[in-house]
Amino acid sequence: MASSSSSEGKNEEREPATSKLKKERLGWMEWLRGWFYLAYEMLFQRIMASHLQNPMPLPPLNDLTCIITGSTSGIGRETARQLAESGAHVVMAVRNTKAAHDQIKKWQDEWSGRGLPLNIEVMELDLLSLASVVRFSKTWNARSGPLHVLINNAGIFSIGEPQKFSKDGYEEHMQVNHLAPALLSVLLLPSLIRGSPSRIVNVNSIMHQVGFVDTEDMNVVSGKRKFTSLVGYSSSKLAQVMFSNVLHKKLPGEAGISVVCVSPGIVQTNVARDLPKIVQAAYRLIPYFIFTAEEGSRSSLFAATDPQIPEYCEMLKADEWPVSAFISQECRPTNPSEEAYNVETCFKVWEKTLELVGLPLDAVERLLQGEDITCKYGAHEKKI
């Protein structure tokens, strides 16, 4: 697998970002560039991904155990189905367990006679509750079995809705799209180490290109920026990339864990239900440009199964900059936004995230050494 640009080229792009004074928002050129990328991807994504088969062919995955969040609809549902049909043990980590069991029954009926029954199970996980993330992680780690792939797929984009906060006190986009997946990724490190070589796949978005993260105001309540659902969503997706950059750097090669962010492209999923009527009409009028959920799942499946991903991630570890792999909707390495390369902000996002989810700053190092850690959202539980 070859990167779309050289390491030296990336360094040249990132160099100015580290010397900037404290920013309160994206510059207009950065903002304009981000929207250009978004428009370009929407118009040309199908052409750029024309070399991909649909559905994406997968090798036999009988020895793989995969946890997938948000797998009852959209991209996550397609990802879970295809991994299971290829033989993987799939764990649907979802809030609505009844919907997951109903989906499994439907899949098993459709699969009947084509091979062994699909190896799928359901576990409850509510990303709007950090305590639920802790309980899920504790339950899974207690099995003392391997985890080969964690796919942080679940996400929300509450278009046009007023600002909402979880019961933990965090803006909902930031919690569901970034804080909860970050906590889950860290707490499941013991199982991922047992499953080494293993992977953490974060389903991101081209919308991170227009995002900006203020680590002193991640809830967007200070008034420095007006909150909109677009601000909440794009900021959370950029925060996820920045956190992934540092996590990737902190995981030593011998841990055998690859961290990958993927863009599924512009996909027709359940988020369209929340779009304004006129935008929903546009979705129906331009089906050629919009990916189906099956097409949108290809980058996740590629990142989860392609044999060259670990080698590519290891190559990035040699870079002095904290950069994780980013796979485009056409299943090729690409660069995230310029802001995602702001090293100072990346480390601030890392520290602030651990603080918000109630983990010690040395949580990763301690887990890698086999030590126990305690999360404040699971303080009444036993240690992880």
C-alpha positions as CSV (number, residue, x, y, z in Angstrom):
1,M,0.0,0.0,0.0
2,A,1.4,3.4,-1.0
3,S,0.5,6.6,0.7
4,S,-1.0,9.3,-1.4
5,S,1.8,11.7,-0.4
6,S,5.3,11.3,0.9
7,S,6.2,11.8,4.6
8,E,8.3,14.8,3.6
9,G,5.4,16.3,1.8
10,K,3.2,15.9,4.9
11,N,5.9,17.5,7.1
12,E,5.9,20.5,4.8
13,E,2.1,20.8,5.2
14,R,2.2,20.5,8.9
15,E,5.1,22.7,9.8
16,P,3.2,26.1,9.8
17,A,0.5,24.7,12.0
18,T,2.7,24.2,15.0
19,S,3.9,27.8,15.1
20,K,0.4,29.4,15.0
21,L,-0.9,31.5,17.8
22,K,-3.9,30.2,19.7
23,K,-6.8,30.0,17.2
24,E,-10.4,30.5,18.0
25,R,-11.7,29.3,14.6
26,L,-10.6,28.1,11.2
27,G,-9.2,30.8,8.9
28,W,-11.4,31.6,5.9
29,M,-9.0,29.9,3.5
30,E,-9.0,26.7,5.6
31,W,-12.8,26.8,5.8
32,L,-13.1,27.4,2.1
33,R,-10.7,24.5,1.3
34,G,-12.7,22.2,3.6
35,W,-16.0,22.9,1.8
36,F,-14.2,22.5,-1.6
37,Y,-13.1,19.0,-0.5
38,L,-16.6,18.2,0.6
39,A,-18.2,19.3,-2.7
40,Y,-15.5,17.5,-4.7
41,E,-16.1,14.3,-2.8
42,M,-19.8,14.5,-3.3
43,L,-19.6,15.1,-7.0
44,F,-16.8,12.7,-7.9
45,Q,-16.8,10.0,-5.1
46,R,-18.5,7.4,-7.3
47,I,-16.0,8.0,-10.1
48,M,-13.0,7.9,-7.8
49,A,-14.3,4.6,-6.2
50,S,-15.2,3.0,-9.5
51,H,-12.4,0.5,-9.2
52,L,-14.0,-1.0,-6.1
53,Q,-16.4,-4.0,-6.2
54,N,-19.7,-3.9,-4.5
55,P,-20.1,-5.6,-2.2
56,M,-16.4,-5.7,-1.3
57,P,-15.0,-9.2,-1.5
58,L,-13.6,-10.4,1.8
59,P,-11.2,-13.2,2.6
60,P,-12.3,-16.0,5.1
61,L,-12.4,-14.3,8.5
62,N,-13.1,-17.3,10.7
63,D,-10.5,-16.4,13.3
64,L,-11.5,-12.8,13.6
65,T,-13.5,-11.3,16.5
66,C,-15.0,-7.9,15.8
67,I,-16.9,-5.4,17.9
68,I,-19.0,-2.9,15.9
69,T,-20.8,0.0,17.5
70,G,-24.0,1.4,15.9
71,S,-24.6,-1.8,13.9
72,T,-28.4,-1.8,13.7
73,S,-28.6,0.6,10.7
74,G,-26.7,2.2,7.9
75,I,-23.0,1.6,7.4
76,G,-22.6,-0.3,10.7
77,R,-25.3,-2.8,9.8
78,E,-23.7,-3.5,6.4
79,T,-20.3,-3.8,8.0
80,A,-21.6,-6.3,10.6
81,R,-23.4,-8.4,8.0
82,Q,-20.5,-8.7,5.6
83,L,-18.0,-9.5,8.3
84,A,-20.3,-12.2,9.7
85,E,-21.0,-13.7,6.3
86,S,-17.2,-14.0,5.8
87,G,-17.0,-16.0,9.0
88,A,-16.0,-13.5,11.6
89,H,-17.4,-13.5,15.2
90,V,-19.3,-10.2,15.2
91,V,-20.4,-8.4,18.4
92,M,-23.1,-5.8,17.8
93,A,-22.5,-3.2,20.5
94,V,-25.8,-1.3,20.4
95,R,-28.3,0.7,22.6
96,N,-31.3,-1.0,21.0
97,T,-30.7,-4.7,21.7
98,K,-34.1,-5.8,20.5
99,A,-33.5,-4.2,17.0
100,A,-30.2,-6.0,16.9
101,H,-31.7,-9.4,17.8
102,D,-34.4,-8.9,15.1
103,Q,-31.8,-8.0,12.6
104,I,-29.8,-11.1,13.4
105,K,-32.8,-13.3,13.0
106,K,-33.4,-11.8,9.5
107,W,-29.8,-12.4,8.5
108,Q,-29.8,-16.0,9.8
109,D,-33.0,-16.7,7.8
110,E,-31.5,-15.2,4.6
111,W,-28.2,-17.1,5.2
112,S,-29.9,-20.5,5.9
113,G,-28.5,-23.2,3.7
114,R,-25.5,-21.2,2.5
115,G,-23.2,-22.4,5.3
116,L,-22.8,-22.5,9.1
117,P,-25.0,-20.1,11.1
118,L,-23.6,-16.6,11.3
119,N,-21.6,-16.1,14.5
120,I,-23.2,-12.9,15.8
121,E,-24.0,-11.8,19.3
122,V,-25.5,-8.6,20.9
123,M,-24.2,-6.6,23.8
124,E,-25.7,-3.4,25.2
125,L,-23.8,-0.2,24.8
126,D,-25.1,3.3,25.1
127,L,-22.6,5.9,24.0
128,L,-24.6,8.7,25.6
129,S,-23.6,7.1,28.9
130,L,-19.9,6.9,29.8
131,A,-20.8,4.5,32.6
132,S,-22.3,2.2,30.0
133,V,-19.0,2.3,28.1
134,V,-17.1,1.3,31.3
135,R,-19.6,-1.6,32.0
136,F,-19.3,-2.8,28.4
137,S,-15.5,-2.8,28.5
138,K,-15.3,-4.5,31.9
139,T,-17.7,-7.2,30.8
140,W,-15.8,-7.8,27.5
141,N,-12.3,-7.7,29.1
142,A,-13.5,-10.2,31.8
143,R,-13.8,-12.8,29.1
144,S,-10.0,-12.8,28.8
145,G,-10.4,-13.5,25.1
146,P,-8.9,-11.7,22.1
147,L,-10.4,-8.8,20.3
148,H,-9.0,-8.4,16.7
149,V,-11.0,-5.4,15.4
150,L,-12.9,-2.6,17.2
151,I,-15.0,-0.6,14.7
152,N,-16.2,2.7,16.3
153,N,-19.0,3.2,13.8
154,A,-21.8,4.8,15.7
155,G,-22.3,8.5,15.3
156,I,-24.9,11.2,15.3
157,F,-25.5,14.3,13.2
158,S,-28.6,16.0,14.6
159,I,-29.1,18.4,11.7
160,G,-31.0,21.6,12.6
161,E,-31.7,20.6,16.2
162,P,-30.9,22.7,19.2
163,Q,-27.8,22.0,21.3
164,K,-28.3,18.9,23.5
165,F,-26.2,17.5,26.4
166,S,-25.8,14.0,27.6
167,K,-26.5,13.1,31.2
168,D,-22.7,13.2,31.7
169,G,-22.9,16.9,30.8
170,Y,-21.2,16.8,27.4
171,E,-22.5,18.1,24.1
172,E,-24.1,15.0,22.4
173,H,-22.1,15.1,19.1
174,M,-18.9,15.4,21.0
175,Q,-19.8,12.5,23.4
176,V,-21.2,10.0,20.9
177,N,-18.8,10.8,18.0
178,H,-15.6,11.2,20.0
179,L,-15.5,11.0,23.8
180,A,-17.3,7.6,24.2
181,P,-15.4,5.9,21.3
182,A,-12.1,7.2,22.7
183,L,-13.0,5.8,26.2
184,L,-14.0,2.5,24.6
185,S,-10.8,2.3,22.6
186,V,-8.6,2.9,25.6
187,L,-10.5,0.5,28.0
188,L,-10.5,-2.3,25.4
189,L,-6.7,-2.2,25.0
190,P,-6.1,-5.3,27.2
191,S,-8.4,-7.3,24.8
192,L,-6.9,-5.8,21.7
193,I,-3.4,-6.7,23.0
194,R,-4.6,-10.3,23.4
195,G,-5.8,-10.2,19.8
196,S,-2.6,-8.7,18.4
197,P,-2.2,-8.0,15.5
198,S,-5.4,-6.0,16.0
199,R,-7.0,-2.8,14.8
200,I,-9.1,0.2,16.0
201,V,-11.1,1.5,13.1
202,N,-12.8,4.9,13.6
203,V,-15.5,5.7,11.1
204,N,-14.9,9.4,10.5
205,S,-16.2,11.9,7.9
206,I,-15.1,14.3,5.2
207,M,-16.9,16.9,7.4
208,H,-13.9,17.0,9.7
209,Q,-12.3,19.2,7.1
210,V,-14.5,22.1,8.2
211,G,-14.1,21.3,11.9
212,F,-12.3,23.2,14.6
213,V,-11.6,22.1,18.2
214,D,-11.2,24.5,21.1
215,T,-9.9,22.4,23.9
216,E,-11.1,25.0,26.4
217,D,-14.6,24.9,25.0
218,M,-15.3,21.4,23.6
219,N,-19.0,21.8,24.6
220,V,-19.2,25.0,22.6
221,V,-20.9,26.9,25.4
222,S,-18.5,29.9,25.9
223,G,-20.1,32.0,23.3
224,K,-16.9,32.4,21.3
225,R,-18.5,30.3,18.6
226,K,-22.2,30.0,17.9
227,F,-23.4,26.4,18.2
228,T,-24.9,24.7,15.2
229,S,-25.3,21.0,14.5
230,L,-22.7,21.4,11.8
231,V,-20.2,22.9,14.3
232,G,-21.0,20.1,16.8
233,Y,-20.6,17.3,14.2
234,S,-17.5,18.6,12.4
235,S,-15.7,19.5,15.6
236,S,-16.3,16.0,17.1
237,K,-15.0,14.3,14.0
238,L,-11.9,16.4,13.9
239,A,-11.3,15.7,17.6
240,Q,-11.6,12.0,16.8
241,V,-8.8,12.3,14.2
242,M,-6.6,14.3,16.5
243,F,-7.1,11.8,19.4
244,S,-6.3,8.9,17.0
245,N,-3.1,10.6,15.9
246,V,-1.8,10.6,19.5
247,L,-3.1,7.1,20.4
248,H,-1.4,5.7,17.3
249,K,1.9,7.4,18.4
250,K,1.6,6.1,22.0
251,L,1.0,2.5,21.0
252,P,4.5,0.9,20.5
253,G,5.0,-1.4,17.6
254,E,5.3,-4.5,19.8
255,A,1.7,-3.9,21.0
256,G,0.6,-4.8,17.5
257,I,-2.4,-2.4,17.4
258,S,-3.1,-0.4,14.3
259,V,-5.2,2.8,14.6
260,V,-7.1,3.8,11.4
261,C,-9.6,6.5,10.6
262,V,-11.8,6.1,7.5
263,S,-14.1,8.2,5.5
264,P,-17.1,6.3,4.1
265,G,-17.9,9.1,1.6
266,I,-21.3,10.9,1.3
267,V,-23.7,8.1,2.2
268,Q,-27.5,7.8,2.3
269,T,-28.1,6.7,5.9
270,N,-30.5,7.4,8.7
271,V,-29.0,10.8,9.1
272,A,-31.1,11.9,6.1
273,R,-34.2,11.6,8.3
274,D,-33.1,14.7,10.2
275,L,-32.3,16.7,7.1
276,P,-34.5,19.7,6.0
277,K,-37.2,18.6,3.5
278,I,-35.5,20.4,0.6
279,V,-32.2,18.6,1.3
280,Q,-34.0,15.2,1.6
281,A,-35.5,16.0,-1.9
282,A,-32.0,16.6,-3.2
283,Y,-30.9,13.3,-1.8
284,R,-33.6,11.6,-3.8
285,L,-32.8,13.6,-7.0
286,I,-29.1,12.8,-7.1
287,P,-28.8,9.1,-6.2
288,Y,-25.9,8.7,-8.6
289,F,-23.7,10.8,-6.4
290,I,-24.7,9.4,-3.0
291,F,-23.3,6.0,-1.8
292,T,-25.6,3.3,-0.5
293,A,-24.8,2.0,3.0
294,E,-23.3,-1.1,1.4
295,E,-20.9,1.1,-0.7
296,G,-20.2,3.3,2.3
297,S,-19.1,0.3,4.3
298,R,-16.2,-0.5,2.0
299,S,-13.7,1.7,3.6
300,S,-14.5,0.2,7.1
301,L,-14.2,-3.3,5.7
302,F,-11.0,-2.5,3.9
303,A,-9.4,-1.0,7.1
304,A,-10.6,-3.9,9.2
305,T,-9.3,-6.7,6.9
306,D,-6.7,-5.5,4.4
307,P,-3.4,-7.3,5.2
308,Q,-1.2,-4.3,4.4
309,I,-2.9,-2.0,6.9
310,P,-0.5,-2.9,9.8
311,E,2.5,-2.4,7.6
312,Y,1.2,1.0,6.6
313,C,0.5,2.0,10.2
314,E,3.9,0.9,11.3
315,M,5.5,3.0,8.6
316,L,3.6,6.0,9.9
317,K,5.0,5.3,13.4
318,A,8.4,6.1,12.1
319,D,7.3,9.7,11.4
320,E,8.2,12.1,14.2
321,W,4.8,13.6,13.9
322,P,1.8,11.9,15.6
323,V,-0.2,10.8,12.5
324,S,-2.5,7.9,12.3
325,A,-3.7,6.3,9.0
326,F,-6.6,7.9,7.2
327,I,-8.3,5.8,4.5
328,S,-10.5,7.6,2.0
329,Q,-13.9,6.4,0.6
330,E,-12.0,4.9,-2.3
331,C,-10.0,2.7,0.1
332,R,-6.7,4.5,-0.4
333,P,-4.5,6.3,2.1
334,T,-5.1,10.0,2.1
335,N,-4.3,13.0,4.3
336,P,-6.9,14.5,6.8
337,S,-7.3,18.2,7.1
338,E,-4.5,20.6,7.7
339,E,-5.9,21.4,11.1
340,A,-5.6,17.7,12.0
341,Y,-1.8,18.1,11.8
342,N,-1.7,20.8,14.4
343,V,0.5,18.8,16.8
344,E,0.0,21.1,19.8
345,T,-3.7,20.9,19.5
346,C,-3.6,17.1,19.0
347,F,-1.9,16.7,22.4
348,K,-4.3,19.1,24.0
349,V,-7.2,17.2,22.6
350,W,-5.6,14.0,24.0
351,E,-5.2,15.3,27.5
352,K,-8.6,17.0,27.6
353,T,-10.3,13.9,26.3
354,L,-8.8,11.7,29.0
355,E,-9.7,14.3,31.6
356,L,-13.3,14.5,30.4
357,V,-13.8,10.7,30.2
358,G,-12.3,10.3,33.7
359,L,-9.0,8.5,32.9
360,P,-5.5,9.2,34.2
361,L,-3.1,10.8,31.6
362,D,-0.9,7.7,31.8
363,A,-3.8,5.3,31.2
364,V,-2.5,3.8,28.0
365,E,1.0,3.3,29.3
366,R,-0.3,1.6,32.4
367,L,-2.6,-0.7,30.4
368,L,0.2,-1.6,28.1
369,Q,2.2,-2.7,31.2
370,G,-0.6,-4.9,32.4
371,E,-1.7,-2.6,35.2
372,D,-5.3,-1.9,36.3
373,I,-6.8,1.6,35.9
374,T,-10.0,3.1,37.3
375,C,-12.4,5.4,35.3
376,K,-14.4,7.8,37.4
377,Y,-17.5,6.9,35.5
378,G,-17.1,3.3,36.7
379,A,-15.8,4.1,40.2
380,H,-18.3,1.8,41.8
381,E,-17.1,-1.1,39.5
382,K,-14.0,-3.1,39.8
383,K,-10.9,-1.9,38.1
384,I,-10.5,-2.5,34.3
